[in-house]
């Protein structure tokens, strides 16, 4: 029985050690006095996802990409951000779309996506993020 337990723990240790542990070094900073929403686009230059989740047709802020006023949030990724951006993002460029609360309140989800309405867009390569010390700031 001890042999089986040791073998089990050894396998778990190898699996954990062999995985590419993700990092959370990308930090999104909100330097305003308003709540800010954001979304990422990996494979084109368009808003692909509305930053507020929907449940039964109603906005679900728990699933939102949201930053409270004068605060910051770290964005985790399953791999290293450098790998993710260079291998998964079109043109090795991460796109971040920001939306103010006023914009979200006054323009419908469909219009935001159809007309590509946002408050600010960042197009960043790894070298850009390194210069920013992995901190993307709004405004």
N, C-alpha and C positions, 0 to 999 in steps of 0.2 A: 504494500500500500504506500509506503514512504517513497518507493521508486516512482510510482505513478504520479504522486504529488509533485516530486522534484521535476519529473519530466514535463508535467503540465506547466509548472511555473517557469521552467526554462524556455518552453515554447512561447509562452506569453511574453517573457522578457525579450526574446528574439524578435517577435512581431512588433513590439513597441519600439525597440531600438532600431529596427529596420525601416520604420515608417518615416516619411519626411514630415516632421512635426511642423505644423503651421505657425505662422507668426501673426502678431497683432500690431505690427509697428506702424501701419498706416493709420494716422489719426486725422479725423475730420474735426475742425475747430469752428465754432460759431461765435464770432466776435460782435454779435448784434444783441439787441434787447428783445428780439423776437424769436419765436420758435422757428426752426428751420427744418425742412425736409430735403432728402436727397435720394438719388438712385444712380446706379452704375449702368454703363453700357459697355459690353466687351467686344461685340463683333460688328458694330457699325456706329455711325455718328448720330443715331437717333435715340430718342427716349423710348425705351422698350418696356419699361415697367413704371407704373404709377407708384409713388413712394408711400402710399397708404394702402394697406391691405383691405380687402373687402370680404365681409361675411354676410351672406343673405342680403346682398345689395346695400349694406350699411358699412360705413368706414370703420375699420378696426385699427385703432392707433397702436395696439400692442404689437402688431406685426409691421409697424412702420419703420422706415429709416428716418429717425427723428433726432434732432439735437436741441436740447433746451437752450434758452438764452444764456450767453456768456459761459458756455461749457464746451466740452469736447467728448468725442467717443472714438474708441479704437475699433478698427474694422478687422476682424479675424479672417483668415483665409486658410483653407486646408493645406496648401503648400506654401512655400516661400513666395512673398509678393513678387520678387524679381522673376521667378519661374512663371508664375501665373500670368503676369503682364506680357512677358516675352513670348510665351508659348500659347496662351489662350486668347489674348486680346488682338484684334485686328490691327495691323501695322505696329504691333508692340506698343499700343497706346491705350491707357486706361482713360475712360471718359466718365466724368462725374457731373451730374446735373443737380443743381440746387433749386429749391422752390421755397419762396417765403410763404408764411401762413396766409397773407393777404391774397397771393396768387392762387393758392389752393382753395381758398374760400370763394373767390370770384370767378374762377374759370373751371369748367367741368372737366372731369377725368378724360372724357372722350376728346374734348377740344385740346387739352394739354398734349395728348398723344398725337392727334391728327395734325395739329398746326405747330407742333414742336415748340411749345411755350415753356420757358423756364426763366428763372431769375439770373442764373449764371451757369456757364459750362466751363469745365476744366478738361483739357486734353493733355495728359501727362505720360511721359515715358519714364523709365526707371531712372535715367540720369537726372531728369527734372525733379523727381521725388527725392532723390539723394541730395540734391542742392537745397530742397525744402526741408531736409531732415525728416522726410516722410510725414510732414504736417501740411495738410491742405486747409487753408483758412478762407472763411467767408466773412465779410465781403472781400 
